[in-house]
Amino acid sequence: MFLHGGFSSSRDRRFFRTKPDRAFMEFITHSNCCYLLGGALLKNGQFAFVMGRYSSDLRTVIDNNMKSKKRWYRGRCNGPFKDMAQVICIKLDIAYGMKTLHKHGILHRDLKAVNILVRKHKLTDDYTCDVADFESSVGIYGSGF
């Protein structure tokens, strides 16, 4: 099991930080997997992960960039990203994130643009992408796969 730890007070029962082992610490701090800060037990009994803040998801970025007039030149769309190098960087970010998941025995099963979280760099027009949304994944919490 990935998450460890007890609760020291009733307040801690709603939010607690993870106390991961070394392998899980490598997993949650990988640059292309969403950064987990802890977890929260919701009122309906479900468990929710608490993650770092991201600008958007990849689907929203693609849609917004396609609507932008900067991407259109003489009636033709130049694509949602500024050049092929940016596309390759995004694909590599996703590939590195998936490699980390597979290294830890996790099969995502629902990889799509809305499950890729995006951080936009403030000074440039570049993005860093992290794989997220493991709720339908195989291999988490001793599922036997």
N, C-alpha and C positions, 0 to 999 in steps of 0.2 A: 504494500500500500504506500502511496506516495506521501500522503499528508499524515503527520504525526502530531502528538502533543495533547495535553489536557487543558482544561479550563480552570483558571485560578479564581474566577468570580463569575457571577451571573452576567455581567456586562461582556465578558470575554466569549460568552456562548454565541454571540451574534457575529463577531468578527475575530479571527485569529490569524496569526502569521504561521507560515509553514516552517517546519524544522526538518528540512530535507537531508537525505544522505548525499554523499558526494556525486553519485551518478545523476540524481535528480537535480542537484544544484547546477551541474553542467547543462542539463536539459533546459531548465527554466531561465538560465542566463545566456543561452545561445542567442546570437544577434539576429537570427531570422525565425525565431519562435517567440510567440507573445510572452512578455515578461509577467510572470505571476507574482503578485505581492502577497497574496493570502487567499482566504476564503470567507464566505459568509453563509450562515444558515438562515434561510428565509423563513418567514412566518408560516408558509404553506408546507414546510418540511423539506423543501428542495435545497440543494447546495449550489452556491454560485461562486465562481472564481472572481477575485478582485485583481484586475490587470492594470498595467500602466496606461496612460492616455495616448490615443492615436488621433491623427487628423481626420481619417476617413477610412473607408474600405476601397479596394481596388475597383469594384463595379461603379461606385459613385465617382471616382476619379476619372474613369474612362468615359462615363456618361457626360460629366461636366466638361471634360476636354473636347468631346465631340460637338457639344453645343457651342463652344467658344468660337468666335469668328476668326480668331488667330489661326485656327487649324484649316481654314478654307482659303484656297488661292485659285482665282479664276474658275470658280465653280467646282473645283475638285478638292476633296478632303485629303489632307496629308497624314491622317491618322491621329490617334489620341495623344501621342507622345512626340516630343520635339525631334528625336532622331532614333535610328536603330540602336545606337549605343545605350540609350536609356531603356529601351525595350529589353535588350540583352541583360542589363543590370537587374531589372525587375525579375526576369526569368531566373537568373542565377540566385537571387535572394530566395525565391520560392523553392528552387531546387535544394539549396543548402538547408532551408528549414525542413523540407521533407526528408532529407538525408538524416538529419538529427532525430526526427521522429522515428524513422525506421531503425536507426542505430539503437534506440531504446525500446524497440519492439512494439511500436505504435503504428497502426495502419489507419490513416485518416478517414477514408471512405467517403468524404464529402468535400473534396477540394474544388472550390469554385471562387470566382472573383469576390463575392461578398464575404468569404472566409479568409481573405487576405487583408490584414490591417496595414495601413499606410501611414508613414510619417513623412511629411514634406519638409525638406531642408529650407531654412529661412532665407539663406543667401542665394541659393541656386534654385533651379526649377527641377531638381532631382528628388527622387523618392527612395525610401527604404521600406521594404515590405517584410512583414512577419506573418507566418502561418498561424491561424487561430481556429477556434471553434472545434474542440475535440469531442463534443457530446455524443457523436455517433461513431466514435473511433473504437477500433478493436485493439485490445492489449492493455487497457488501462484498468488498474485496480484488480489485477489477478483474474481476468476474464477467462483464462485458460487457452487463449489463442496464441 
